């Protein structure tokens, strides 16, 4: 086991200066875009001094309703903050009803980030399932701005149906870049679909993978990530080069409430991005 790689678990955290982690900034919504039937992207104005790293998240408050954790889905050097959200709970449904000019509360950024500095000079394999693509989107912006820093870049993206595909135009643009390959697979095809059908791991046998030079970042349903991590290990990818972004019930984001505790880790502080070697024992335990 490479001890240097083990010590490279992402722990970098950026936050706005001189701001209490408990007190939200009040920011306006500057744009809203419907992505699919139940998924939308909301763009917020960034508070002064705000910085984030790909993989981190914010806590967003809809006043009078509640607060929820949302992954950052835009470029880290943009003057605004983008969140792509599925409307599934009371807060996200209320957020979906807001429009540009409405104001929300914002705390953040929180958590660990994708280890892009350590992965520089290597091949990247990005694996996303469903709304697991937004947390990986900032990685793609980072890569596209630095075309000579990374080796081959492969994106595997699995969704339930063609109607659930996010960022269609961007996926097509990414696929046109030299050294970058994008595969999209659906579990249920319609009559117009001409691509592969199955789960995202169905693509693995055709994957041209050099395990000695590949770093993998993945986000999506935990069942998908468990299976994908096991297949990558079988292909020879070291588990300390496999990174996963986890989703848990995060309420305080400073390790106080304990709602997001995952074994000995707190997803809000130690995650959401973890190296697989660090959590593999707890990750394979089925919840009751």
DRENPALO-285333 format. One record per atom (N, C-alpha, C, O): x, y, z; residue in three letters. Coordinates in steps of 0.2 Angstrom, whole numbers, padded with zeros to 4 digits, always signed. Layout:
REM residues N
XYZALA...
//
This chain:
REM residues 288
+0004-0006+0000UNK+0000+0000+0000UNK+0004+0006+0000UNK+0009+0007+0004UNK+0003+0011-0004UNK+0007+0017-0005UNK+0005+0022+0001UNK-0001+0025+0000UNK+0009+0023+0006UNK+0008+0027+0011UNK+0007+0035+0009UNK+0003+0038+0012UNK+0011+0037+0004UNK+0010+0043+0001UNK+0003+0045-0001UNK+0001+0050+0000UNK+0001+0040-0005UNK-0006+0041-0008UNK-0011+0041-0002UNK-0016+0044-0002UNK-0010+0036+0003UNK-0015+0036+0008UNK-0015+0043+0012UNK-0020+0045+0014UNK-0010+0046+0012UNK-0009+0053+0016UNK-0012+0058+0011UNK-0013+0064+0014UNK-0014+0057+0005UNK-0017+0062+0000UNK-0024+0062+0001UNK-0027+0066-0004UNK-0027+0059+0006UNK-0035+0060+0006UNK-0036+0068+0006UNK-0033+0071+0010UNK-0041+0070+0002UNK-0043+0077+0002UNK-0046+0080+0008UNK-0051+0078+0011UNK-0042+0085+0011UNK-0045+0088+0017UNK-0045+0095+0017UNK-0046+0099+0021UNK-0043+0098+0011UNK-0043+0105+0010UNK-0050+0108+0010UNK-0055+0106+0007UNK-0051+0113+0014UNK-0058+0116+0015UNK-0057+0124+0014UNK-0052+0127+0017UNK-0061+0127+0010UNK-0061+0134+0009UNK-0067+0137+0012UNK-0072+0134+0012UNK-0067+0143+0015UNK-0073+0146+0017UNK-0072+0154+0017UNK-0066+0156+0017UNK-0077+0157+0017UNK-0077+0164+0017UNK-0074+0167+0023UNK-0076+0164+0029UNK-0070+0172+0023UNK-0066+0174+0029UNK-0071+0178+0034UNK-0076+0181+0032UNK-0070+0177+0041UNK-0073+0181+0046UNK-0081+0180+0045UNK-0085+0185+0047UNK-0083+0174+0044UNK-0090+0173+0044UNK-0091+0166+0049UNK-0088+0161+0048UNK-0096+0167+0053UNK-0098+0161+0057UNK-0101+0156+0053UNK-0105+0157+0049UNK-0098+0150+0055UNK-0101+0144+0051UNK-0109+0143+0052UNK-0112+0139+0049UNK-0111+0146+0057UNK-0118+0145+0059UNK-0123+0150+0056UNK-0129+0149+0055UNK-0120+0156+0054UNK-0124+0161+0051UNK-0124+0162+0043UNK-0119+0162+0040UNK-0130+0161+0040UNK-0130+0161+0033UNK-0129+0168+0030UNK-0132+0173+0033UNK-0126+0169+0025UNK-0126+0175+0021UNK-0133+0175+0017UNK-0135+0170+0015UNK-0136+0181+0016UNK-0142+0181+0012UNK-0140+0183+0005UNK-0137+0189+0004UNK-0142+0179+0000UNK-0140+0180-0007UNK-0146+0179-0012UNK-0150+0176-0010UNK-0145+0183-0017UNK-0151+0182-0022UNK-0150+0177-0027UNK-0144+0175-0028UNK-0155+0174-0029UNK-0155+0169-0035UNK-0154+0174-0041UNK-0158+0178-0042UNK-0150+0172-0045UNK-0149+0176-0052UNK-0151+0172-0058UNK-0152+0175-0063UNK-0152+0166-0057UNK-0154+0162-0063UNK-0157+0155-0061UNK-0155+0153-0056UNK-0162+0153-0065UNK-0165+0146-0063UNK-0166+0143-0070UNK-0169+0146-0075UNK-0164+0136-0070UNK-0165+0133-0077UNK-0167+0126-0075UNK-0165+0122-0071UNK-0173+0124-0079UNK-0175+0117-0078UNK-0171+0112-0082UNK-0171+0113-0088UNK-0168+0107-0079UNK-0164+0102-0083UNK-0168+0096-0085UNK-0167+0095-0091UNK-0172+0093-0081UNK-0176+0088-0083UNK-0183+0089-0079UNK-0184+0094-0076UNK-0187+0084-0079UNK-0194+0085-0076UNK-0193+0087-0069UNK-0197+0091-0067UNK-0189+0084-0065UNK-0188+0085-0058UNK-0182+0088-0055UNK-0180+0088-0049UNK-0177+0090-0060UNK-0171+0092-0059UNK-0170+0099-0061UNK-0172+0100-0067UNK-0167+0104-0057UNK-0166+0111-0060UNK-0160+0113-0057UNK-0157+0110-0053UNK-0157+0118-0061UNK-0151+0122-0058UNK-0152+0129-0056UNK-0156+0132-0060UNK-0150+0130-0050UNK-0151+0137-0047UNK-0145+0140-0047UNK-0140+0137-0044UNK-0144+0146-0049UNK-0138+0150-0049UNK-0138+0156-0044UNK-0143+0160-0044UNK-0134+0156-0039UNK-0134+0161-0033UNK-0128+0166-0034UNK-0123+0164-0037UNK-0129+0172-0032UNK-0124+0176-0031UNK-0119+0174-0026UNK-0121+0172-0020UNK-0112+0175-0027UNK-0108+0172-0022UNK-0106+0178-0017UNK-0105+0184-0019UNK-0106+0177-0010UNK-0104+0182-0005UNK-0097+0184-0007UNK-0093+0181-0010UNK-0095+0190-0004UNK-0089+0193-0005UNK-0084+0188-0001UNK-0085+0186+0004UNK-0078+0187-0005UNK-0073+0182-0002UNK-0074+0175-0002UNK-0070+0171+0000UNK-0080+0173-0006UNK-0081+0166-0006UNK-0077+0162-0011UNK-0075+0165-0016UNK-0074+0157-0009UNK-0070+0152-0013UNK-0072+0145-0012UNK-0074+0143-0006UNK-0072+0141-0017UNK-0073+0134-0016UNK-0069+0129-0020UNK-0066+0132-0025UNK-0068+0123-0018UNK-0064+0118-0022UNK-0069+0113-0025UNK-0074+0111-0021UNK-0068+0110-0031UNK-0072+0105-0034UNK-0074+0099-0029UNK-0069+0097-0026UNK-0080+0098-0028UNK-0082+0092-0023UNK-0085+0095-0017UNK-0088+0091-0013UNK-0084+0101-0015UNK-0087+0104-0009UNK-0094+0105-0010UNK-0097+0105-0015UNK-0098+0107-0004UNK-0105+0109-0005UNK-0107+0115+0000UNK-0103+0117+0004UNK-0113+0117-0001UNK-0116+0123+0002UNK-0122+0120+0006UNK-0125+0115+0004UNK-0123+0124+0011UNK-0130+0123+0015UNK-0134+0129+0012UNK-0132+0135+0013UNK-0140+0128+0009UNK-0144+0133+0007UNK-0151+0133+0011UNK-0154+0128+0012UNK-0153+0139+0013UNK-0159+0140+0017UNK-0165+0143+0013UNK-0164+0148+0010UNK-0170+0139+0013UNK-0176+0143+0010UNK-0180+0145+0016UNK-0183+0141+0020UNK-0180+0152+0017UNK-0183+0154+0023UNK-0190+0152+0025UNK-0194+0153+0020UNK-0191+0150+0031UNK-0198+0148+0033UNK-0199+0141+0031UNK-0204+0138+0033UNK-0194+0137+0028UNK-0195+0130+0026UNK-0190+0126+0029UNK-0191+0121+0033UNK-0183+0128+0028UNK-0178+0124+0031UNK-0172+0125+0027UNK-0171+0129+0022UNK-0167+0120+0028UNK-0160+0121+0025UNK-0158+0114+0023UNK-0160+0109+0026UNK-0154+0114+0017UNK-0152+0107+0015UNK-0145+0108+0012UNK-0143+0114+0010UNK-0141+0102+0011UNK-0135+0102+0008UNK-0135+0101+0001UNK-0139+0097-0001UNK-0131+0105-0003UNK-0132+0105-0010UNK-0124+0105-0013UNK-0121+0110-0011UNK-0123+0101-0017UNK-0116+0100-0020UNK-0115+0106-0025UNK-0120+0108-0028UNK-0109+0109-0025UNK-0108+0114-0030UNK-0107+0111-0037UNK-0103+0106-0038UNK-0110+0114-0042UNK-0110+0111-0049UNK-0107+0116-0054UNK-0108+0114-0060UNK-0104+0121-0052UNK-0101+0126-0057UNK-0094+0126-0057UNK-0091+0122-0053UNK-0091+0130-0061UNK-0083+0131-0061UNK-0081+0135-0054UNK-0085+0139-0052UNK-0076+0133-0052UNK-0073+0136-0045UNK-0071+0143-0046UNK-0070+0147-0041UNK-0070+0146-0052UNK-0068+0152-0053UNK-0073+0157-0056UNK-0072+0163-0058UNK-0080+0155-0056UNK-0085+0159-0058UNK-0087+0164-0052UNK-0086+0162-0047UNK-0090+0169-0054UNK-0093+0174-0049UNK-0099+0172-0046UNK-0102+0176-0041UNK-0102+0167-0049UNK-0109+0164-0046UNK-0108+0157-0044UNK-0103+0154-0045UNK-0113+0155-0040UNK-0113+0148-0038UNK-0119+0144-0041UNK-0124+0146-0040UNK-0117+0138-0044UNK-0122+0134-0047UNK-0123+0128-0043UNK-0119+0124-0041UNK-0130+0126-0042UNK-0132+0120-0039UNK-0137+0117-0043UNK-0142+0120-0045UNK-0136+0110-0045UNK-0141+0107-0048UNK-0144+0102-0043UNK-0141+0098-0040UNK-0151+0102-0043UNK-0155+0100-0038UNK-0161+0096-0040UNK-0164+0097-0045UNK-0162+0090-0037UNK-0168+0086-0038UNK-0173+0088-0033UNK-0171+0088-0027UNK-0179+0090-0035UNK-0184+0092-0030UNK-0187+0086-0027UNK-0192+0083-0030UNK-0185+0084-0021UNK-0187+0077-0018UNK-0190+0078-0011UNK-0193+0074-0009UNK-0188+0084-0008UNK-0190+0085-0001UNK-0193+0092+0000UNK-0194+0096-0005UNK-0195+0094+0006UNK-0199+0100+0007UNK-0195+0106+0005UNK-0197+0111+0002UNK-0188+0106+0007UNK-0184+0111+0005UNK-0182+0112-0002UNK-0183+0117-0005UNK-0181+0107-0005UNK-0179+0107-0012UNK-0185+0108-0017UNK-0185+0112-0022UNK-0191+0106-0014UNK-0197+0108-0018UNK-0199+0115-0017UNK-0201+0119-0022UNK-0197+0118-0011UNK-0198+0125-0010UNK-0193+0129-0014UNK-0195+0134-0017UNK-0187+0127-0015UNK-0182+0130-0018UNK-0184+0130-0026UNK-0182+0135-0029UNK-0187+0125-0028UNK-0189+0124-0035UNK-0194+0129-0037UNK-0195+0131-0043UNK-0198+0132-0032UNK-0203+0137-0034UNK-0200+0144-0034UNK-0204+0148-0036UNK-0194+0145-0031UNK-0192+0152-0031UNK-0189+0154-0038UNK-0188+0150-0043UNK-0189+0160-0039UNK-0187+0163-0046UNK-0181+0168-0045UNK-0180+0170-0039UNK-0178+0170-0050UNK-0173+0175-0050UNK-0175+0182-0046UNK-0181+0184-0047UNK-0171+0184-0042UNK-0173+0190-0037UNK-0175+0188-0030UNK-0174+0192-0026UNK-0178+0181-0030UNK-0179+0179-0023UNK-0172+0178-0019UNK-0167+0177-0022UNK-0173+0178-0013UNK-0167+0177-0009UNK-0167+0171-0004UNK-0172+0169-0002UNK-0161+0168-0003UNK-0160+0162+0001UNK-0154+0163+0005UNK-0150+0168+0004UNK-0154+0159+0010UNK-0148+0159+0015UNK-0142+0154+0012UNK-0144+0149+0009UNK-0136+0156+0013UNK-0131+0152+0011UNK-0125+0151+0016UNK-0123+0156+0019UNK-0124+0145+0018UNK-0118+0144+0022UNK-0113+0139+0018UNK-0115+0135+0015UNK-0107+0141+0019UNK-0102+0137+0015UNK-0096+0141+0013UNK-0095+0147+0014UNK-0092+0137+0009UNK-0092+0130+0007UNK-0089+0126+0013UNK-0086+0128+0017UNK-0092+0119+0012UNK-0090+0114+0017UNK-0087+0108+0014UNK-0088+0107+0008UNK-0083+0104+0018UNK-0081+0098+0016UNK-0075+0097+0012UNK-0071+0102+0011UNK-0073+0091+0011UNK-0067+0090+0007UNK-0068+0090-0001UNK-0074+0091-0003UNK-0063+0090-0004UNK-0063+0091-0012UNK-0060+0085-0015UNK-0056+0081-0012UNK-0061+0085-0022UNK-0058+0080-0026UNK-0050+0081-0026UNK-0048+0087-0027UNK-0046+0076-0026UNK-0039+0077-0026UNK-0036+0078-0033UNK-0032+0074-0035UNK-0038+0084-0035UNK-0035+0086-0042UNK-0028+0087-0043UNK-0025+0085-0048UNK-0025+0090-0037UNK-0018+0091-0037UNK-0014+0085-0038UNK-0009+0084-0041UNK-0016+0080-0033UNK-0013+0073-0033UNK-0014+0069-0040UNK-0009+0066-0042UNK-0019+0070-0043UNK-0021+0067-0049UNK-0017+0070-0055UNK-0018+0067-0061UNK-0015+0076-0055UNK-0011+0079-0060UNK-0006+0074-0063UNK-0002+0071-0060UNK-0006+0074-0070UNK-0001+0070-0073UNK-0004+0063-0075UNK+0000+0059-0078UNK-0009+0061-0072UNK-0012+0054-0073UNK-0019+0054-0077UNK-0021+0060-0078UNK-0021+0048-0079UNK-0027+0048-0082UNK-0033+0048-0077UNK-0032+0047-0071UNK-0039+0051-0079UNK-0044+0052-0075UNK-0050+0048-0077UNK-0052+0048-0083UNK-0053+0044-0073UNK-0060+0041-0074UNK-0065+0043-0070UNK-0065+0043-0064UNK-0070+0047-0073UNK-0076+0050-0069UNK-0082+0045-0070UNK-0084+0044-0076UNK-0085+0043-0065UNK-0091+0039-0065UNK-0096+0042-0061UNK-0096+0043-0055UNK-0102+0043-0065UNK-0108+0046-0062UNK-0114+0042-0063UNK-0115+0039-0068UNK-0118+0043-0058UNK-0125+0040-0059UNK-0130+0045-0057UNK-0130+0047-0052UNK-0135+0046-0062UNK-0140+0050-0061UNK-0138+0057-0059UNK-0134+0061-0063UNK-0141+0060-0053UNK-0139+0067-0051UNK-0132+0067-0047UNK-0130+0071-0044UNK-0128+0061-0048UNK-0121+0061-0046UNK-0116+0065-0051UNK-0110+0066-0050UNK-0119+0067-0057UNK-0115+0071-0062UNK-0113+0078-0059UNK-0108+0080-0060UNK-0118+0081-0056UNK-0116+0088-0054UNK-0110+0089-0050UNK-0106+0094-0051UNK-0109+0085-0045UNK-0103+0086-0041UNK-0097+0085-0045UNK-0091+0087-0042UNK-0097+0081-0050UNK-0091+0080-0054UNK-0090+0085-0060UNK-0085+0085-0063UNK-0095+0089-0061UNK-0095+0094-0066UNK-0089+0099-0065UNK-0086+0101-0070UNK-0088+0102-0059UNK-0083+0106-0058UNK-0076+0103-0059UNK-0071+0106-0061UNK-0075+0096-0059UNK-0069+0093-0061UNK-0068+0094-0068UNK-0063+0095-0070UNK-0074+0093-0072UNK-0073+0094-0079UNK-0071+0101-0081UNK-0067+0102-0086UNK-0074+0106-0078UNK-0072+0113-0079UNK-0064+0114-0078UNK-0061+0117-0081UNK-0062+0111-0072UNK-0055+0111-0070UNK-0051+0108-0075UNK-0045+0111-0077UNK-0053+0102-0078UNK-0049+0098-0083UNK-0048+0102-0089UNK-0043+0103-0093UNK-0054+0105-0092UNK-0054+0108-0098UNK-0050+0114-0098UNK-0048+0116-0103UNK-0050+0118-0092UNK-0046+0124-0092UNK-0038+0122-0092UNK-0034+0126-0093UNK-0036+0116-0091UNK-0029+0113-0090UNK-0028+0107-0095UNK-0027+0102-0092UNK-0029+0108-0101UNK-0029+0102-0105UNK-0022+0098-0105UNK-0022+0092-0107UNK-0017+0101-0103UNK-0010+0098-0104UNK-0008+0095-0097UNK-0003+0092-0096UNK-0013+0096-0092UNK-0011+0094-0085UNK-0012+0086-0084UNK-0009+0083-0080UNK-0018+0084-0087UNK-0020+0077-0086UNK-0019+0073-0092UNK-0018+0075-0098UNK-0019+0066-0091UNK-0018+0061-0097UNK-0025+0060-0100UNK-0029+0065-0101UNK-0027+0054-0101UNK-0033+0053-0104UNK-0039+0054-0099UNK-0038+0052-0093UNK-0044+0057-0101UNK-0050+0058-0097UNK-0056+0054-0100UNK-0058+0055-0105UNK-0059+0050-0096UNK-0065+0046-0098UNK-0071+0047-0093UNK-0070+0047-0087UNK-0077+0049-0096UNK-0083+0050-0092UNK-0088+0044-0093UNK-0090+0043-0099UNK-0090+0041-0088UNK-0095+0036-0089UNK-0101+0039-0085UNK-0101+0040-0079UNK-0107+0039-0088UNK-0113+0042-0085UNK-0119+0038-0086UNK-0121+0037-0092UNK-0122+0036-0081UNK-0127+0031-0081UNK-0134+0035-0079UNK-0133+0038-0073UNK-0139+0034-0082UNK-0146+0037-0080UNK-0151+0032-0081UNK-0150+0027-0084UNK-0157+0034-0078UNK-0163+0029-0078UNK-0165+0029-0086UNK-0167+0023-0088UNK-0166+0035-0089UNK-0169+0035-0095UNK-0166+0041-0099UNK-0163+0045-0096UNK-0167+0041-0106UNK-0164+0047-0109UNK-0167+0054-0107UNK-0164+0059-0107UNK-0173+0054-0104UNK-0176+0060-0102UNK-0172+0062-0096UNK-0173+0068-0094UNK-0168+0058-0092UNK-0165+0060-0086UNK-0158+0062-0087UNK-0154+0064-0082UNK-0156+0063-0093UNK-0149+0065-0095UNK-0148+0072-0093UNK-0152+0077-0096UNK-0143+0074-0089UNK-0142+0081-0088UNK-0136+0084-0092UNK-0132+0080-0095UNK-0136+0090-0093UNK-0131+0094-0097UNK-0130+0091-0104UNK-0124+0090-0105UNK-0135+0090-0108UNK-0134+0086-0114UNK-0129+0090-0119UNK-0124+0087-0121UNK-0130+0097-0119UNK-0125+0100-0123UNK-0118+0100-0121UNK-0113+0099-0125UNK-0117+0100-0115UNK-0110+0100-0112UNK-0107+0093-0113UNK-0101+0093-0115UNK-0111+0088-0112UNK-0108+0081-0113UNK-0106+0081-0120UNK-0101+0078-0122UNK-0110+0083-0125UNK-0108+0083-0132UNK-0101+0087-0133UNK-0097+0085-0137UNK-0101+0093-0130UNK-0095+0097-0131UNK-0089+0094-0128UNK-0083+0094-0131UNK-0090+0091-0122UNK-0084+0087-0119UNK-0081+0082-0123UNK-0075+0081-0124UNK-0086+0078-0126UNK-0084+0072-0130UNK-0080+0074-0137UNK-0076+0070-0140UNK-0080+0081-0138UNK-0076+0083-0144UNK-0069+0085-0143UNK-0065+0086-0147UNK-0068+0085-0136UNK-0061+0087-0134UNK-0056+0082-0135UNK-0057+0076-0134UNK-0050+0083-0137UNK-0045+0078-0138UNK-0043+0075-0132UNK-0042+0078-0127UNK-0042+0068-0132UNK-0040+0064-0126UNK-0046+0064-0121UNK-0045+0061-0115UNK-0052+0065-0123UNK-0058+0065-0118UNK-0063+0061-0121UNK-0065+0062-0127UNK-0066+0056-0118UNK-0071+0051-0120UNK-0077+0051-0115UNK-0076+0051-0109UNK-0083+0052-0118UNK-0089+0052-0114UNK-0093+0046-0116UNK-0095+0046-0122UNK-0095+0042-0112UNK-0100+0037-0113UNK-0106+0038-0109UNK-0106+0039-0103UNK-0112+0038-0112UNK-0118+0039-0108UNK-0123+0032-0109UNK-0123+0030-0115UNK-0125+0030-0104UNK-0129+0023-0104UNK-0135+0024-0100UNK-0135+0028-0095UNK-0141+0021-0103UNK-0147+0022-0100UNK-0150+0015-0097UNK-0148+0010-0101UNK-0153+0015-0092UNK-0156+0008-0090UNK-0162+0006-0093UNK-0163+0000-0094UNK-0166+0011-0096UNK-0172+0010-0099UNK-0172+0015-0106UNK-0172+0021-0105UNK-0172+0012-0111UNK-0171+0015-0118UNK-0178+0017-0120UNK-0183+0014-0119UNK-0179+0023-0124UNK-0185+0024-0128UNK-0183+0022-0135UNK-0178+0020-0137UNK-0188+0024-0140UNK-0188+0022-0147UNK-0182+0026-0150UNK-0180+0024-0155UNK-0181+0032-0148UNK-0176+0036-0151UNK-0169+0035-0149UNK-0164+0037-0152UNK-0168+0031-0143UNK-0161+0030-0140UNK-0157+0026-0145UNK-0159+0020-0146UNK-0151+0028-0146UNK-0146+0024-0150UNK-0140+0022-0147UNK-0135+0019-0150UNK-0140+0023-0140UNK-0134+0022-0136UNK-0134+0015-0133UNK-0139+0012-0133UNK-0129+0014-0128UNK-0129+0008-0124UNK-0135+0008-0119UNK-0137+0013-0117UNK-0137+0002-0117UNK-0142+0001-0112UNK-0140-0004-0107UNK-0137-0009-0108UNK-0141-0002-0101UNK-0139-0006-0095UNK-0137-0001-0089UNK-0138+0005-0089UNK-0133-0004-0084UNK-0130+0000-0079UNK-0124+0003-0081UNK-0120+0000-0086UNK-0121+0008-0077UNK-0115+0011-0079UNK-0109+0006-0079UNK-0104+0007-0083UNK-0109+0001-0075UNK-0104-0004-0074UNK-0104-0009-0080UNK-0100-0012-0081UNK-0110-0009-0084UNK-0110-0012-0090UNK-0105-0010-0095UNK-0103-0014-0099UNK-0102-0004-0094UNK-0097-0001-0099UNK-0090-0004-0097UNK-0086-0003-0101UNK-0089-0006-0091UNK-0082-0008-0089UNK-0079-0013-0094UNK-0073-0012-0095UNK-0082-0018-0096UNK-0078-0023-0100UNK-0074-0019-0106UNK-0069-0022-0109UNK-0078-0014-0109UNK-0075-0011-0115UNK-0070-0005-0113UNK-0068-0002-0118UNK-0069-0004-0107UNK-0065+0002-0104UNK-0058+0001-0105UNK-0055-0004-0103UNK-0055+0005-0109UNK-0047+0005-0110UNK-0044+0008-0104UNK-0044+0014-0103UNK-0042+0004-0099UNK-0040+0006-0093UNK-0033+0004-0091UNK-0031-0002-0091UNK-0029+0009-0089UNK-0022+0008-0087UNK-0022+0008-0079UNK-0022+0014-0077UNK-0022+0003-0075UNK-0023+0004-0068UNK-0017+0007-0065UNK-0018+0010-0059UNK-0011+0007-0068UNK-0006+0010-0065UNK-0006+0018-0065UNK-0002+0021-0062UNK-0010+0021-0070UNK-0010+0028-0071UNK-0017+0031-0070UNK-0017+0037-0071UNK-0021+0027-0067UNK-0028+0030-0067UNK-0030+0032-0060UNK-0029+0028-0055UNK-0033+0038-0059UNK-0037+0040-0053UNK-0044+0040-0055UNK-0046+0043-0060UNK-0048+0038-0051UNK-0056+0037-0052UNK-0059+0041-0047UNK-0058+0041-0041UNK-0064+0046-0049UNK-0068+0050-0045UNK-0075+0047-0047UNK-0077+0047-0053UNK-0079+0046-0042UNK-0086+0044-0043UNK-0091+0046-0039UNK-0090+0048-0033UNK-0097+0047-0041UNK-0103+0050-0037UNK-0110+0047-0040UNK-0111+0047-0046UNK-0114+0044-0036UNK-0120+0042-0038UNK-0123+0037-0033UNK-0121+0038-0027UNK-0128+0033-0034UNK-0131+0028-0029UNK-0126+0024-0026UNK-0121+0022-0030UNK-0126+0023-0020UNK-0121+0019-0016UNK-0120+0012-0019UNK-0115+0009-0019UNK-0126+0009-0021UNK-0125+0002-0024UNK-0121+0002-0030UNK-0117-0002-0031UNK-0122+0007-0034UNK-0117+0008-0040UNK-0110+0009-0038UNK-0106+0006-0041UNK-0109+0013-0033UNK-0102+0015-0032UNK-0099+0009-0028UNK-0093+0007-0030UNK-0102+0005-0024UNK-0099-0001-0021UNK-0097-0006-0027UNK-0092-0009-0027UNK-0102-0007-0031UNK-0100-0012-0037UNK-0095-0010-0041UNK-0090-0013-0043UNK-0095-0003-0043UNK-0090+0000-0047UNK-0083-0001-0044UNK-0078-0002-0047UNK-0082+0001-0037UNK-0076+0001-0034UNK-0073-0006-0034UNK-0067-0007-0035UNK-0078-0011-0033UNK-0075-0018-0033UNK-0073-0020-0040UNK-0067-0024-0040UNK-0076-0018-0045UNK-0074-0020-0052UNK-0067-0016-0053UNK-0063-0019-0057UNK-0066-0010-0051UNK-0060-0007-0052UNK-0054-0010-0049UNK-0049-0010-0051UNK-0055-0012-0042UNK-0050-0016-0039UNK-0048-0022-0043UNK-0042-0024-0043UNK-0053-0026-0045UNK-0052-0032-0049UNK-0048-0030-0056UNK-0044-0034-0058UNK-0049-0024-0058UNK-0045-0022-0064UNK-0038-0020-0062UNK-0034-0018-0066UNK-0036-0019-0055UNK-0030-0017-0053UNK-0029-0010-0051UNK-0023-0008-0050UNK-0034-0006-0051UNK-0034+0001-0048UNK-0033+0001-0041UNK-0037-0002-0037UNK-0028+0004-0038UNK-0027+0004-0031UNK-0033+0007-0027UNK-0035+0013-0030UNK-0035+0005-0022UNK-0041+0008-0019UNK-0040+0015-0016UNK-0044+0019-0014UNK-0033+0017-0015UNK-0031+0023-0013UNK-0032+0028-0018UNK-0030+0034-0017UNK-0033+0026-0025UNK-0034+0030-0030UNK-0041+0030-0033UNK-0043+0033-0038UNK-0046+0028-0029UNK-0053+0028-0030UNK-0056+0032-0025UNK-0055+0031-0019UNK-0059+0037-0027UNK-0062+0042-0023UNK-0070+0043-0024UNK-0072+0042-0030UNK-0074+0043-0019UNK-0081+0043-0019UNK-0084+0049-0015UNK-0081+0051-0010UNK-0089+0052-0018UNK-0093+0057-0015UNK-0099+0054-0012UNK-0103+0052-0015UNK-0100+0055-0005UNK-0105+0052-0001UNK-0111+0057+0000UNK-0109+0063+0001UNK-0117+0055+0001UNK-0122+0059+0003UNK-0125+0056+0009UNK-0127+0051+0010UNK-0126+0061+0014UNK-0129+0059+0021UNK-0133+0065+0023UNK-0133+0070+0020UNK-0137+0064+0028UNK-0141+0069+0031UNK-0137+0074+0035UNK-0135+0073+0041UNK-0135+0079+0032UNK-0130+0084+0035UNK-0135+0090+0037UNK-0138+0093+0033UNK-0134+0092+0044UNK-0138+0097+0046UNK-0134+0103+0049UNK-0135+0109+0048UNK-0129+0101+0053UNK-0125+0107+0056UNK-0119+0109+0052UNK-0117+0114+0052UNK-0116+0104+0048UNK-0110+0104+0044UNK-0103+0106+0048UNK-0098+0107+0045UNK-0103+0106+0054UNK-0097+0107+0058UNK-0096+0101+0063UNK-0092+0102+0068UNK-0099+0095+0062UNK-0097+0089+0066UNK-0101+0090+0073UNK-0098+0086+0078UNK-0106+0094+0074UNK-0109+0094+0080UNK-0115+0090+0082UNK-0116+0087+0087UNK-0119+0089+0076UNK-0126+0086+0077UNK-0125+0078+0077UNK-0129+0075+0080UNK-0120+0076+0073UNK-0119+0069+0072UNK-0124+0065+0067UNK-0123+0059+0067UNK-0128+0069+0064UNK-0133+0066+0059UNK-0129+0062+0053UNK-0132+0057+0051UNK-0124+0065+0051UNK-0120+0062+0045UNK-0114+0058+0047UNK-0110+0056+0043UNK-0114+0055+0054UNK-0109+0051+0056UNK-0109+0044+0052UNK-0114+0041+0051UNK-0103+0043+0049UNK-0102+0037+0045UNK-0096+0033+0047UNK-0090+0034+0046UNK-0098+0028+0052UNK-0092+0024+0055UNK-0089+0030+0060UNK-0093+0033+0064UNK-0082+0030+0060UNK-0079+0035+0064UNK-0079+0042+0060UNK-0076+0047+0063UNK-0081+0043+0054UNK-0081+0049+0050UNK-0087+0053+0051UNK-0093+0050+0052UNK-0086+0059+0049UNK-0092+0064+0048UNK-0092+0066+0041UNK-0087+0069+0039UNK-0097+0065+0038UNK-0097+0066+0030UNK-0097+0074+0029UNK-0094+0076+0024UNK-0099+0078+0034UNK-0099+0085+0033UNK-0092+0088+0034UNK-0091+0093+0030UNK-0088+0085+0038UNK-0081+0088+0039UNK-0076+0083+0036UNK-0071+0086+0033UNK-0076+0077+0036UNK-0071+0072+0033UNK-0073+0071+0026UNK-0068+0069+0022UNK-0079+0072+0024UNK-0081+0071+0017UNK-0083+0077+0014UNK-0082+0083+0017UNK-0088+0077+0009UNK-0091+0071+0006UNK-0086+0067+0002UNK-0088+0061+0000UNK-0080+0070+0000UNK-0076+0066-0004UNK-0071+0062+0000UNK-0068+0064+0004UNK-0071+0055-0001UNK-0067+0050+0003UNK-0063+0046-0002UNK-0066+0044-0007UNK-0057+0044+0000UNK-0054+0039-0004UNK-0057+0032-0001UNK-0059+0031+0004UNK-0057+0027-0006UNK-0060+0021-0005UNK-0057+0017+0001UNK-0060+0014+0005UNK-0050+0017+0001UNK-0047+0014+0006UNK-0049+0016+0013UNK-0048+0012+0018UNK-0051+0022+0014UNK-0052+0025+0020UNK-0059+0023+0023UNK-0060+0022+0029UNK-0064+0021+0019UNK-0070+0020+0021UNK-0073+0013+0018UNK-0079+0011+0020UNK-0069+0009+0015UNK-0071+0003+0012UNK-0075-0002+0017UNK-0080-0005+0015UNK-0072-0002+0023UNK-0075-0007+0028UNK-0082-0005+0029UNK-0087-0009+0030UNK-0083+0002+0031UNK-0090+0004+0033UNK-0094+0005+0027UNK-0100+0004+0027UNK-0091+0006+0021UNK-0095+0007+0015UNK-0099+0000+0012UNK-0104+0001+0009UNK-0096-0005+0014UNK-0099-0012+0012UNK-0103-0014+0017UNK-0106-0020+0016UNK-0105-0011+0023UNK-0109-0013+0028UNK-0116-0011+0026UNK-0117-0005+0025UNK-0121-0015+0025UNK-0128-0014+0023UNK-0131-0010+0029UNK-0131-0012+0034UNK-0135-0005+0027UNK-0139-0002+0032UNK-0145-0006+0034UNK-0148-0009+0029UNK-0147-0005+0040UNK-0153-0009+0042UNK-0160-0006+0039UNK-0165-0008+0040UNK
//
